[in-house]
Amino acid sequence: MSADLPRLDSGEFASGLAAISPEPFPPTVLAALYAHYLELARWNRTLSLIGPGTAEDFLVRHYGESLAALPLVPEEGELLDLGSGAGFPGLVLAAARPRLAVTLVEARERKWSFLLAAARRASLSCRCLNVRVGVPLPTGLPATLDRVTARALKLDSQLLGSLADRLGPAGSILLWVGDELPDLPPGVAPAASSRLPESVRRRIVELRRVDPNRSP
């Protein structure tokens, strides 16, 4: 079911972001994020990118949850976002980290089309791939990854292992989860966890590669 997002002018949008973001943004970043919001509001009338259950608090629920990852996201490097959908968190992080090379992956063609349109309107150079991610990993993904993000897509142990194999020395996987973690492959372990804004159970968990033979 589609839902109209609250109508915000650029000033209202910037004020709302300032209240939920862990860091301030320059005007260029605010302009890119607002462009994404405008395109999201236009497409959401027919595509239901954001359901009616979270439309009224979309700033906190979607932008806030995406921006909460910023302390864990480097200024530069390769970021792969899986199940990008409405652009949360991948397109939002691409706007907030303009020097980061971001690849957005979305299996559903209409949502992939939205990502193309939103990235173009926000003047972002992120790559948008219309593929389904599984094992073996599809062609077109970066060979070395600094961050992998997945907010709305559940990743099984085998897929997590394949993604972890592509992490650079300081690379990590960020998952938006509840109280329980997915099954983790050998050599991958939680390194950090932070609660999401205005949420009791939801959190971002950072996974890193570890030596499975290392003594605790």
C-alpha positions as CSV (number, residue, x, y, z in Angstrom):
1,M,0.0,0.0,0.0
2,S,1.4,3.4,-1.0
3,A,1.5,6.4,1.3
4,D,2.2,10.1,0.9
5,L,5.2,11.3,2.8
6,P,4.9,14.5,4.9
7,R,5.7,17.5,2.8
8,L,8.8,19.3,4.0
9,D,10.6,22.3,2.6
10,S,14.4,22.3,2.5
11,G,14.6,24.1,5.8
12,E,12.3,21.8,7.6
13,F,14.1,18.8,6.2
14,A,17.5,20.2,7.3
15,S,16.3,20.9,10.8
16,G,14.8,17.4,11.1
17,L,18.1,15.8,10.0
18,A,20.1,18.0,12.4
19,A,18.1,16.6,15.3
20,I,18.9,13.0,14.4
21,S,22.3,12.9,12.7
22,P,25.5,12.1,14.6
23,E,27.3,14.8,12.7
24,P,26.6,18.1,10.9
25,F,26.5,18.4,7.1
26,P,27.6,21.0,4.7
27,P,25.1,22.5,2.3
28,T,26.1,20.3,-0.6
29,V,25.3,17.1,1.4
30,L,22.0,18.5,2.7
31,A,21.1,19.4,-0.9
32,A,21.8,15.8,-2.0
33,L,19.8,14.3,0.8
34,Y,16.9,16.6,0.2
35,A,17.0,15.7,-3.5
36,H,16.7,12.1,-2.5
37,Y,13.7,12.9,-0.3
38,L,11.9,14.7,-3.1
39,E,12.4,11.8,-5.5
40,L,11.4,9.4,-2.8
41,A,8.2,11.3,-2.1
42,R,7.3,11.4,-5.8
43,W,7.9,7.7,-6.4
44,N,6.3,6.5,-3.2
45,R,2.9,7.5,-4.4
46,T,2.9,4.5,-6.7
47,L,5.8,2.2,-5.7
48,S,5.3,2.0,-1.9
49,L,9.0,2.4,-1.2
50,I,8.0,3.4,2.4
51,G,4.8,1.8,3.8
52,P,2.1,3.7,5.7
53,G,3.3,2.3,9.0
54,T,6.5,4.4,8.9
55,A,5.5,7.3,6.6
56,E,4.8,9.8,9.4
57,D,8.1,9.2,11.2
58,F,10.1,8.6,8.1
59,L,12.9,11.0,9.1
60,V,13.8,9.1,12.3
61,R,12.8,5.6,11.1
62,H,14.7,5.7,7.8
63,Y,17.1,8.7,7.5
64,G,17.9,8.4,11.2
65,E,18.6,4.7,11.1
66,S,20.8,5.2,8.0
67,L,22.8,8.1,9.4
68,A,23.3,6.2,12.7
69,A,26.0,4.2,10.8
70,L,28.2,7.2,10.0
71,P,30.6,6.7,13.0
72,L,31.3,3.3,11.5
73,V,31.7,4.4,7.8
74,P,35.0,5.7,6.5
75,E,35.3,8.9,4.4
76,E,36.8,7.0,1.5
77,G,36.9,3.5,0.2
78,E,34.4,1.0,-1.3
79,L,30.9,0.5,0.2
80,L,28.5,-2.2,-1.0
81,D,24.8,-1.8,0.0
82,L,22.6,-4.9,-0.4
83,G,18.9,-4.7,-0.8
84,S,19.0,-0.9,-1.3
85,G,15.3,-0.5,-2.0
86,A,14.4,3.1,-1.2
87,G,18.0,4.1,-0.7
88,F,18.4,3.3,3.0
89,P,21.1,3.2,4.0
90,G,23.2,3.1,0.9
91,L,22.1,6.2,-1.0
92,V,21.9,8.2,2.2
93,L,25.5,7.2,3.1
94,A,26.7,8.0,-0.5
95,A,25.3,11.5,0.0
96,A,26.9,11.9,3.5
97,R,30.2,10.5,2.4
98,P,30.8,12.0,-1.1
99,R,34.3,10.6,-1.4
100,L,33.1,7.1,-0.8
101,A,32.6,4.8,-3.8
102,V,29.2,3.3,-3.3
103,T,27.6,0.4,-5.1
104,L,23.8,-0.1,-4.6
105,V,22.4,-3.6,-5.2
106,E,18.6,-4.1,-5.7
107,A,17.0,-7.2,-7.2
108,R,13.6,-5.7,-7.9
109,E,13.6,-3.8,-11.2
110,R,11.2,-1.0,-10.3
111,K,13.1,-0.2,-7.1
112,W,16.4,-0.3,-9.0
113,S,14.8,2.2,-11.5
114,F,14.0,4.5,-8.5
115,L,17.6,4.3,-7.3
116,L,18.9,5.3,-10.7
117,A,16.5,8.3,-10.7
118,A,17.3,9.3,-7.1
119,A,21.0,9.1,-7.6
120,R,20.8,11.2,-10.8
121,R,18.6,13.8,-9.1
122,A,21.0,14.0,-6.1
123,S,24.0,14.2,-8.4
124,L,25.6,11.1,-6.8
125,S,27.9,8.9,-8.8
126,C,27.0,5.6,-7.0
127,R,26.6,2.5,-9.1
128,C,23.2,0.9,-9.1
129,L,23.1,-2.9,-10.0
130,N,19.9,-4.8,-10.7
131,V,21.1,-8.2,-9.6
132,R,20.2,-10.8,-6.9
133,V,23.0,-11.4,-4.5
134,G,23.8,-15.0,-3.6
135,V,26.7,-17.5,-3.6
136,P,28.7,-17.4,-5.8
137,L,28.6,-13.6,-5.7
138,P,27.4,-12.0,-8.9
139,T,29.7,-10.3,-11.3
140,G,30.0,-6.5,-11.1
141,L,30.6,-6.3,-7.3
142,P,33.9,-4.6,-6.2
143,A,36.8,-7.0,-5.7
144,T,37.7,-5.5,-2.3
145,L,35.3,-4.0,0.1
146,D,35.7,-1.6,3.0
147,R,32.1,-1.7,4.2
148,V,29.1,-3.9,3.4
149,T,25.7,-2.7,4.6
150,A,22.4,-4.5,4.8
151,R,19.4,-2.9,6.5
152,A,16.4,-4.7,5.0
153,L,18.0,-7.9,3.6
154,K,18.7,-11.0,5.7
155,L,22.1,-12.6,4.9
156,D,22.7,-16.2,5.6
157,S,26.0,-17.6,6.9
158,Q,27.2,-18.7,3.5
159,L,26.6,-15.3,1.9
160,L,28.2,-13.5,4.9
161,G,31.3,-15.7,4.5
162,S,31.6,-14.9,0.8
163,L,31.3,-11.2,1.5
164,A,33.8,-11.4,4.4
165,D,36.3,-12.9,2.0
166,R,36.2,-9.7,0.0
167,L,36.8,-7.4,3.0
168,G,40.0,-5.4,3.1
169,P,42.2,-5.4,6.2
170,A,40.0,-2.8,8.0
171,G,36.8,-3.9,6.3
172,S,33.6,-4.8,8.1
173,I,29.9,-5.7,7.5
174,L,27.2,-3.6,9.1
175,L,23.8,-5.2,9.8
176,W,20.6,-3.6,11.0
177,V,19.2,-6.2,13.3
178,G,17.1,-6.8,16.4
179,D,18.2,-8.7,19.5
180,E,19.3,-11.8,17.6
181,L,22.2,-12.0,15.2
182,P,22.0,-14.2,12.1
183,D,24.1,-17.4,12.0
184,L,27.7,-16.3,11.5
185,P,30.3,-18.2,9.5
186,P,33.7,-19.3,11.0
187,G,36.1,-16.4,11.0
188,V,33.4,-13.6,11.4
189,A,32.5,-12.1,14.7
190,P,30.8,-9.0,16.2
191,A,33.1,-6.1,16.8
192,A,30.7,-3.4,17.9
193,S,27.0,-2.8,18.4
194,S,25.0,0.4,18.8
195,R,21.3,1.0,19.4
196,L,19.3,2.8,16.7
197,P,17.6,6.2,17.5
198,E,14.3,5.9,19.3
199,S,14.3,2.1,19.1
200,V,14.2,-0.3,22.0
201,R,15.4,-3.5,20.2
202,R,16.9,-2.4,16.8
203,R,20.6,-1.9,16.5
204,I,23.5,-1.8,14.1
205,V,26.0,-4.6,14.5
206,E,29.5,-4.4,13.0
207,L,31.0,-7.8,11.9
208,R,34.7,-8.2,11.3
209,R,37.0,-11.1,10.2
210,V,38.9,-12.8,12.9
211,D,41.3,-15.7,13.0
212,P,39.1,-18.8,13.8
213,N,42.2,-20.5,15.3
214,R,43.1,-17.7,17.7
215,S,42.6,-18.5,21.3
216,P,40.1,-16.4,23.2
